Amino acid sequence: MTLQKRNNVHIAGDGGATLILAHGFGCDQSMWRLLVPHFSKSFRVVTYDLTGAGQSDLGAYDHGRHASLWGHAADLNEIINEFAKGPVILVGHSVSSMICALASVQAPGRIAALVMIGGSPCYVDKGDYTGGFSPDEVRQMLATIDDNYLGWAGTMAPVLMGAPGQPGLHEELLENFARTNAFIARHFARVIFLSDHRQDICGLSTPTLILQCPGDVVVPMGVGDYLHRVLPDSQLSIINNIGHYPQLSAPSACTAAMDAFFVERGLSDG
């Protein structure tokens, strides 16, 4: 099996640096449809579906290898080795923010920069860390996903998307959720919401842009502050947006923040 088939890899543009876009839970690479045309003018843009998601080879989803985000990070490093040219920038949304960070941990010095959109190293409140969910809330959510994944998706899609006045985006997210294999989604949800990668990424020196939305129901503002505090070469940029998917609901704000960061870091001429 080729990596292209395993992860449904697509390439757009032919710039000197490679921008790899990694999507979040229950979705596929179509989540980047509004950003790819912009960045493919300046970068070699690689999009892919996480193993077990979208049009990836579902048979490649391994409950051992993918029992933690480290397995997905290893998948990403294989994609980097196969498809990247020049400096490599990883852009992760939601859970893929951590997948990208762990990929950088696995390959020290290989990644030129990271962009985390709505990323979180831990979703559960622990001590003085506010992840956004109590342990009971996580257990109840996972039980709901187990019992009725599509029912959970129908209820949560508009809440997660936010984007008041853009109902088409609610439908798009729900369609993504509905296309996702429910058996894999149940397993992956546990991997995500029961993980804690705070110690794994603390002190990671890769230059990082953290994009945070004040109206994100999944990742509270304190998580962005936490990431900015523990990542020594990081920049926190607030996107004025309601929802967890600013790459769809506020794409211009996302591209502006990313463009400025890339220029500042010498990764783009602007």
NORURUR-V283721 format. One record per backbone hydrogen bond with DSSP energy under -1.0 kcal/mol. CO is the residue of the C=O (numbers start at 1). NH is the residue of the N-H. E is the energy in kcal/mol with one decimal. If there is no record, write none. Layout:
co: (CO/CO)
nh: (NH/NH)
e: (E/E)
This chain:
co: (2/3/4/6/7/10/12/17/18/19/20/22/24/28/29/30/32/32/35/36/39/39/44/45/46/47/50/53/57/58/62/64/68/69/70/71/72/73/74/75/76/77/78/79/80/87/88/88/89/90/91/92/93/94/95/96/97/98/99/100/101/102/103/107/113/114/115/116/117/121/123/126/129/133/134/135/136/137/138/139/140/141/142/143/144/148/149/150/151/152/153/156/157/158/160/163/166/167/168/169/170/171/172/173/174/175/181/182/183/184/185/186/187/188/189/190/192/197/198/201/207/208/209/210/211/212/213/215/220/221/222/223/224/225/226/227/230/233/235/237/239/241/242/245/245/246/250/251/252/253/254/255/256/257/258/259/260/261/262/263)
nh: (6/7/9/57/49/47/45/44/89/46/91/93/27/31/32/33/35/36/39/40/42/43/19/12/21/10/53/56/60/61/66/67/71/73/74/75/76/77/78/79/80/81/82/83/84/18/112/113/20/115/22/117/96/97/99/100/101/102/103/104/105/106/107/110/90/209/92/211/94/197/133/129/126/125/138/139/140/141/142/143/144/145/146/147/148/152/153/154/155/156/157/160/161/162/244/166/169/171/172/173/174/175/176/177/178/179/185/186/187/188/189/190/191/192/193/194/195/201/202/204/114/235/116/237/118/239/216/243/223/225/226/227/228/229/230/231/203/208/210/212/241/215/163/248/249/250/254/255/256/257/258/259/260/261/262/263/264/265/267/266)
e: (-2.7/-2.5/-1.3/-2.1/-3.0/-2.4/-3.5/-2.8/-3.1/-2.9/-3.0/-2.3/-1.4/-1.9/-2.0/-1.9/-1.4/-2.3/-2.3/-2.5/-1.5/-2.5/-2.8/-2.4/-2.6/-2.7/-2.7/-2.5/-2.0/-1.4/-3.2/-1.5/-1.1/-2.2/-2.2/-1.9/-2.2/-2.2/-1.7/-1.9/-2.6/-2.3/-1.6/-2.9/-2.1/-3.1/-2.4/-1.2/-2.8/-2.4/-3.0/-2.8/-2.1/-2.0/-1.6/-2.7/-1.8/-2.9/-2.1/-1.8/-1.9/-2.4/-1.3/-2.2/-2.2/-2.6/-2.8/-3.3/-3.0/-3.0/-1.3/-2.4/-2.0/-3.0/-2.0/-2.3/-2.6/-2.2/-2.6/-2.1/-2.1/-2.4/-2.2/-2.4/-2.8/-2.6/-2.6/-2.4/-1.8/-2.7/-2.4/-3.2/-2.5/-2.0/-2.9/-2.0/-1.7/-1.8/-2.0/-2.3/-2.3/-2.5/-1.9/-2.6/-2.7/-1.5/-2.6/-2.2/-1.5/-3.1/-2.5/-1.2/-1.9/-2.4/-2.7/-1.7/-1.2/-1.6/-1.4/-2.6/-2.7/-2.4/-3.1/-3.1/-2.3/-3.0/-1.3/-1.3/-1.8/-1.8/-2.2/-2.7/-2.4/-1.8/-2.1/-1.9/-2.6/-2.2/-3.3/-2.2/-1.6/-1.6/-2.8/-1.9/-2.3/-2.3/-1.7/-2.8/-2.2/-2.0/-2.4/-3.0/-2.2/-1.9/-2.7/-2.5/-2.3/-1.9/-3.0/-1.4)
